[in-house]
Amino acid sequence: MGIDLFILTRSIKPELENIQGVRRFVTDYSVASILEGIEGSVALVSNILDYPRPLSTFTRASSKPREAVRRASASSLPKEQTELERTLLSTGWFIDYVVPRRNRYLNDGGDAIPVNVAGQSMLIPGTGNEPLNMTAVRDVTRAVGKLLFAQSWERYTYISGGKATWNEVVPLMKETYPQMSVKYRSLAEYIENIVANPDPNGEERIISEYGIFSASRAGDLPIDKVAAHREKHFSGIKFRGPRELLAEVEKDLEVIV
């Protein structure tokens, strides 16, 4: 079974050209623009991280009764939204950051991301011993592709490549990058930064929120749910961890993981 894919994007992206089965729609994320972009679609997958407008706009647009959208999956959805069958994707940390920028689609994230390959440094939230689920972006994409064919969705869908700690990632990184420096920032420091930076869109506040995600164990997904959803929805998908991604780059310096 195939999927005809429409990608909503703010601007024309050459890397999306000439891909079979993929069409693009440039949108300003207004309700009218989104309605035009999703017309005739039966499902909407949102991976937008933007504060706060696009998500609420998607909610209003996709719930219009005139349109065909019936399902929505996202990394964030408001609790009061009831018009759609929807699921919230819980994936833990995207582990693609263990490889250089040229080998991943994700942009660098500065201090918000514990691994900085370009800067040969790691800034680890908390003690580094907090368990955390880690997943590769392309593995999430494959999982979502299979999820679209599920008969029904639960409120939360758990997708994970595996569970580890940042301290366990450190020796893996040092094998490839021996000069990698390691520093730690405590949960208390992140909380203090939140208090000192009340603007929810401010860079320091966002960095601290990312840090709290690791240090508070918010990224530690329930083992039973992860296993159940993998068996129910994602059989046949080979989920990769940080070691596998590093090995792929060692084998092919130009690969996109």
C-alpha positions as CSV (number, residue, x, y, z in Angstrom):
1,M,0.0,0.0,0.0
2,G,1.3,3.4,-0.9
3,I,0.7,6.9,0.4
4,D,0.3,10.1,-1.6
5,L,2.1,12.7,0.4
6,F,1.4,16.4,0.5
7,I,4.1,18.4,2.4
8,L,3.1,21.7,3.8
9,T,6.1,24.0,4.0
10,R,6.9,27.7,4.5
11,S,9.1,27.9,1.5
12,I,10.2,26.0,-1.6
13,K,12.7,23.4,-0.7
14,P,14.8,22.0,-3.6
15,E,15.5,18.7,-1.8
16,L,11.8,17.9,-2.0
17,E,11.7,18.1,-5.8
18,N,11.3,15.1,-8.1
19,I,10.4,12.7,-5.3
20,Q,7.8,10.2,-6.6
21,G,4.5,10.4,-4.7
22,V,5.4,13.6,-3.0
23,R,3.8,17.0,-3.7
24,R,4.5,20.3,-1.9
25,F,2.3,23.1,-0.8
26,V,3.8,26.4,0.3
27,T,1.7,27.9,3.2
28,D,1.8,30.8,5.5
29,Y,0.0,28.6,8.1
30,S,-3.2,30.7,8.1
31,V,-6.4,28.7,8.4
32,A,-7.4,29.5,4.8
33,S,-4.0,28.4,3.5
34,I,-3.9,25.2,5.5
35,L,-7.4,24.3,4.3
36,E,-6.3,24.7,0.8
37,G,-3.2,22.6,1.4
38,I,-5.0,19.7,3.1
39,E,-8.1,19.5,0.9
40,G,-8.8,15.9,0.0
41,S,-6.5,14.5,2.6
42,V,-7.6,11.9,5.2
43,A,-4.8,12.3,7.7
44,L,-2.5,15.0,9.0
45,V,0.9,14.5,10.5
46,S,2.4,17.5,12.3
47,N,6.0,17.7,13.5
48,I,6.0,21.5,13.9
49,L,7.8,23.0,16.9
50,D,6.7,26.6,16.9
51,Y,5.2,28.7,19.7
52,P,2.3,29.0,19.8
53,R,0.4,29.8,16.6
54,P,0.8,27.0,14.0
55,L,-0.5,24.1,16.2
56,S,-3.7,25.9,17.2
57,T,-4.2,26.9,13.5
58,F,-3.8,23.3,12.4
59,T,-6.4,22.3,15.0
60,R,-8.9,24.9,13.7
61,A,-8.2,24.2,10.1
62,S,-8.3,20.4,10.3
63,S,-11.6,20.4,12.2
64,K,-13.5,22.3,9.6
65,P,-16.5,20.0,8.6
66,R,-16.1,20.8,4.9
67,E,-12.7,19.1,4.7
68,A,-11.9,15.4,4.5
69,V,-9.2,15.2,7.3
70,R,-10.3,12.6,9.8
71,R,-7.1,11.8,11.7
72,A,-4.2,13.9,13.1
73,S,-0.9,12.8,14.7
74,A,1.5,15.2,16.2
75,S,4.2,15.8,18.8
76,S,1.7,18.1,20.6
77,L,-2.1,18.5,20.6
78,P,-4.4,20.4,22.9
79,K,-6.4,18.3,25.3
80,E,-9.7,20.0,24.5
81,Q,-9.5,19.1,20.8
82,T,-12.2,16.4,20.2
83,E,-13.2,16.7,16.5
84,L,-10.5,14.4,15.2
85,E,-9.3,10.9,15.9
86,R,-5.8,11.9,17.0
87,T,-2.7,10.5,18.7
88,L,0.2,12.2,20.4
89,L,3.6,10.8,19.3
90,S,5.9,10.1,22.2
91,T,9.4,9.4,20.8
92,G,11.9,10.5,23.5
93,W,15.0,12.2,22.2
94,F,15.9,12.4,18.5
95,I,19.4,10.7,18.6
96,D,20.4,11.9,15.1
97,Y,22.5,14.6,16.8
98,V,25.3,12.0,17.5
99,V,26.3,12.4,13.8
100,P,27.6,15.5,12.0
101,R,25.2,18.0,10.4
102,R,26.0,16.7,6.9
103,N,24.6,13.3,7.9
104,R,21.2,14.4,9.2
105,Y,18.4,16.6,8.2
106,L,18.0,18.1,11.7
107,N,19.6,21.5,12.2
108,D,22.1,22.1,15.0
109,G,20.4,23.1,18.2
110,G,23.2,24.7,20.3
111,D,23.0,24.2,24.0
112,A,19.5,22.8,23.7
113,I,21.0,19.6,22.4
114,P,23.3,17.5,24.8
115,V,25.5,16.5,21.9
116,N,27.4,19.1,19.8
117,V,29.5,17.3,17.2
118,A,30.7,20.5,15.5
119,G,31.8,22.0,18.8
120,Q,33.3,18.6,20.1
121,S,31.3,19.0,23.3
122,M,28.5,17.5,25.4
123,L,26.4,19.5,27.8
124,I,24.5,16.8,29.8
125,P,21.3,17.6,31.7
126,G,21.1,16.3,35.3
127,T,23.5,13.6,36.5
128,G,23.6,11.9,33.1
129,N,22.3,8.7,34.7
130,E,18.6,9.5,34.1
131,P,17.0,6.9,31.7
132,L,15.9,8.3,28.4
133,N,14.3,6.9,25.2
134,M,16.2,7.7,22.1
135,T,14.9,7.4,18.5
136,A,16.2,8.2,15.0
137,V,14.1,10.5,13.0
138,R,13.9,8.3,9.9
139,D,12.8,5.4,12.1
140,V,10.0,7.6,13.5
141,T,9.0,8.4,9.9
142,R,8.8,4.8,9.0
143,A,6.7,4.1,12.1
144,V,4.3,6.9,11.4
145,G,3.9,5.6,7.8
146,K,2.7,2.2,9.3
147,L,0.6,3.9,11.9
148,L,-1.5,5.6,9.2
149,F,-2.9,2.2,8.2
150,A,-3.9,1.2,11.8
151,Q,-7.6,0.6,12.3
152,S,-7.6,2.9,15.3
153,W,-5.3,5.1,17.4
154,E,-4.8,5.5,21.1
155,R,-4.4,8.9,22.7
156,Y,-0.7,8.3,22.9
157,T,1.6,6.3,20.6
158,Y,5.0,5.3,21.9
159,I,7.9,5.0,19.5
160,S,11.4,4.3,20.7
161,G,14.7,3.0,19.3
162,G,15.8,2.0,22.8
163,K,16.5,3.3,26.3
164,A,19.8,4.6,27.5
165,T,21.4,7.4,29.5
166,W,23.6,10.3,28.4
167,N,26.5,8.9,30.4
168,E,26.2,5.7,28.3
169,V,26.3,7.8,25.1
170,V,29.6,9.6,26.3
171,P,32.0,6.6,25.6
172,L,30.3,6.0,22.2
173,M,31.0,9.6,21.2
174,K,34.6,9.5,22.6
175,E,35.3,6.5,20.4
176,T,34.7,8.6,17.3
177,Y,35.6,12.0,18.8
178,P,38.4,11.5,21.4
179,Q,38.6,15.3,22.1
180,M,34.9,15.5,23.0
181,S,34.5,17.5,26.3
182,V,31.8,16.7,28.8
183,K,30.0,19.1,31.2
184,Y,26.9,18.8,33.3
185,R,24.1,21.1,34.2
186,S,21.8,20.2,37.1
187,L,18.1,20.1,37.1
188,A,18.1,22.9,39.7
189,E,20.1,25.1,37.3
190,Y,17.5,24.6,34.6
191,I,14.7,25.4,36.9
192,E,16.4,28.6,38.0
193,N,16.8,29.6,34.4
194,I,13.1,29.0,33.8
195,V,12.2,31.3,36.7
196,A,14.7,33.9,35.5
197,N,13.5,33.8,31.9
198,P,9.6,34.1,31.9
199,D,9.3,34.7,28.2
200,P,8.1,31.3,26.8
201,N,9.7,32.1,23.4
202,G,13.1,33.2,24.8
203,E,16.1,31.1,23.8
204,E,17.3,30.6,27.4
205,R,13.9,29.4,28.5
206,I,13.6,27.0,25.6
207,I,17.1,25.6,26.2
208,S,16.1,25.0,29.9
209,E,12.9,23.3,28.9
210,Y,14.9,20.9,26.7
211,G,17.3,20.2,29.6
212,I,14.5,19.5,32.0
213,F,13.1,17.0,29.6
214,S,16.2,14.8,30.2
215,A,17.0,15.7,33.7
216,S,13.5,15.2,35.1
217,R,13.1,11.8,33.3
218,A,10.2,13.1,31.2
219,G,11.8,11.3,28.3
220,D,11.7,8.0,30.1
221,L,8.8,6.2,28.3
222,P,6.9,3.3,29.8
223,I,8.6,0.1,28.8
224,D,5.3,-1.9,28.5
225,K,3.7,0.7,26.3
226,V,6.7,0.9,24.0
227,A,6.8,-2.8,23.6
228,A,3.1,-3.2,23.1
229,H,3.0,-0.5,20.4
230,R,6.0,-1.9,18.6
231,E,4.4,-5.3,18.5
232,K,1.0,-3.9,17.5
233,H,2.0,-1.3,14.9
234,F,5.6,-1.4,14.0
235,S,6.6,-5.0,13.4
236,G,9.3,-5.2,10.7
237,I,10.9,-1.8,11.4
238,K,14.5,-2.0,12.5
239,F,14.9,0.7,15.1
240,R,18.4,2.1,15.5
241,G,20.3,3.4,18.4
242,P,23.3,5.8,18.6
243,R,25.9,3.1,18.0
244,E,24.1,2.1,14.7
245,L,24.0,5.7,13.5
246,L,27.6,6.2,14.2
247,A,28.5,3.0,12.4
248,E,26.5,4.0,9.3
249,V,28.5,7.3,9.1
250,E,31.8,5.5,9.6
251,K,30.9,3.2,6.6
252,D,29.7,6.1,4.4
253,L,30.7,9.6,5.2
254,E,27.9,11.1,3.0
255,V,25.0,9.0,4.2
256,I,21.9,10.6,5.7
257,V,20.9,8.6,8.7
